[in-house]
Every structure is written in structure tokens, then in C-alpha cells.
Amino acid sequence: MKLYDFDGMFDEKLAEYVSKNASKYKENEWEDIIPKLYKQFGDTFIKSVGDTPNGFYAKMTDAELITALTTHLKKDVPVSEFLCSAIESRNAVELLLPLLDGTENERSYAMNLIGSDERAIKKYMQLLTAEDSSADLKDACVDFIKEKADLVINEAVENYKKGIEREYMLEIMSRTVIRSDEIFEILLKEFRTDPENLPMHASYLAAYGDERALEYLLEKIDEGA
């Protein structure tokens, strides 16, 4: 598969443009101009490619786009927004899911492209509890899991009880719409017994939205007044 460093090509064009127009714009104006130029570059015909960046990827099948992504990552060729946008425009979640078992880079790109799709939530929970997952990856997993917390709420409660990533599990429990006395009691207990993390646990209790939490939150506010 032929790979093109479209971002590198854009950087060359941008350097020429900035050199010719340096005196026309202030630094803060360039911050607005550059993204617009990048977007325009996506529809600019490139002779060496025989197409525009957007056109080049538009001709690929879903599978070819995913192969292009993984090949870019393996060969350390920058992944352009044009490639990511092309993948996002397709229904390619099933093809992206295997990348969640790949390298850190493959996982990261796959997660950003899949988002909070229901088909990936249980896998995100596995990554969240995996010993080899980085802190950044775990944070990303939680952000997506929270959007569909009901799908893994049982796992979250069990992991909490086992002492596995307890803070993350509390955060997930706080976002479920399923009402449960057990979850409420867990969130309340952490709020009342861990003064070092009081603001965080207060936010979890408030986010859960159980009216019974109000008196405990107000009580704590009164204590600090």
C-alpha cells in the first residue's frame, strides 16, 4: 500500500505561505488561519499523488482505510486528519475493534475513532483493569465508559469490591442511570469516610442524582461553614 505523508506535504506548503505572508497577520491570527488552510489542503490536487488527500482516501474501502491507519503507525508515518475523517465517515467500528488489542498507538487511535460505541464498552472495561494499560489510556477508557455506564455497571461494582481501580469504578458508578441502593450506599460511604478525596467523592454522589444524597451534601457544607 502506498503511503503519503500529507501532513508533511502541508507543512511544506504552509512554510512557503507563511514566508510570503508573514507581515500580513499577527500571531493570534495565524492560529485561526492555519486550520482553515489545512482544511483547504484536503481538497487540493497533488500531482505526485494524482488526487486530493480527501479524494485519495475516499476511493479506499473500509478495510483499506484501516490497513492504511495501521501501516502508518507501524512505519511511523504521520496519520493525517484526512485519513481519520475518512474512517469516521464509514461504519468501520467492527474493523477497528481488533486494534484495541494492538499497540498503545493502535489502541489510542482506535478508541478516538470508535468513541463510546456500545460494541466497545466492555473492551474498554478490560483495558481499564489491565496492568499494562497506561494512565492516559485508562483515563480515555473511563471517559467513554461513563457515556454508557449501564452496560458495565455490574462489572464496575464487582471491581470496586475487589479493590480493582476503585476510583475509576466509583466514577463509572456515579454515571449510571440505573438506580440501586447498593451503588448509592457505596458512593455515600466513600463520601463520608475519605476526607482526603472529599471534593471528588462529593461530585460522584451529586452526579448519581439520588435525592437522598442532598441531606448528606448539605450537612458536609454546614460542617465546613
Summary of the structure (lengths in Angstrom):
residues: 225
radius of gyration: 23.3
end to end distance: 65.9
largest distance: 70.6
contacts: 626
relative contact order: 0.06
helix: 73%
strand: 1%
